[in-house]
Amino acid sequence: MNTKTTTIKNVKTLTLVAMLIAMSAVGAMIKIYNTVAFDSLPGYFASLYFGSYIGAIVISLGHIFTALTSGFPLGIPNHIIIAVSMAVCAYFYSVTYKRFNAYAAVAIGTILNGPVATLIFVPQYGWGFFVQMVLPLTIASFANVLLASVIYKAVSQMIKR
């Protein structure tokens, strides 16, 4: 592959990733409950389309945008922990999608980003925090991973044509 083709591909990829990060910022404004929003949809899509590492970056930045627009209610260090846990969720979502299928990936993404991610903060905030956050977070996680899967499948089929 010549240098010109490689450069064009890199610019195209960088532009698409930047657009997904911008979409995460927009999704951060669509709040469901507290810092639970539609910021992770572009990150989950990126993890399928570009790979788990780029998806992890996009999803982490998406959560930081949400926390920023919410005033960092759990404190900056805790929101960094959440951003890292979301990156881990995007990684396993992508791996599960590629090794198994979309259904397994949606289940893994929902469980990891819902109940499991909420369990991380039980030692610090107690079970009341878990009870308060688990349902909205699980519903939002399901919506984000399902929509990312559907959009990825549609985009993949359009590209094949």
Secondary structure, DSSP 8 states (H G I E B T S, - for coil): --HHHHHHHHHHHHHHHHHHHHHHHHHHTSEEETTEES-SHHHHHHHHHT-HHHHHHHHHHHHHHHHHHHT-TT-HHHHHHHHHHHHHHHHHHHHHHHHS-HHHHHHHHHHIIIIIHHHTTHHHH-HHHHHHHHHHHHHHHHHHHHHHHHHHHHHHHHHH-
